[in-house]
Amino acid sequence: MAFIKVENIVINTNYIAAVKLENLTVSGEESVSILLATPKFPLLQLESAFPSPYHYEWLDFTGSQANVLRDYFSSFNNVVDLMPQI
């Protein structure tokens, strides 16, 4: 298990489902977006046809936070790039 600290936010990397390195916020600002998948507890789930065991939420980071995350997720020490740019 690893953690990423970005200013006052600490993210458990086990819960990161996806990362968009080049994204835009609603206001048009460049950002890095992280999709968190956190487990739901069975007692709190509403009945549905296809219950999901996870709750998904996108977090957007801008400015220096986005730069730090972009560097982290672009590093070959942290992420395997299956399609490197030529």
Beta strands, then each sheet from edge to edge (+ up, - down):
strand 1: 3-6
strand 2: 9-12
strand 3: 16-24
strand 4: 30-39
strand 5: 54-62
sheet 1: 1+ 2-
sheet 2: 3+ 4- 5+
end
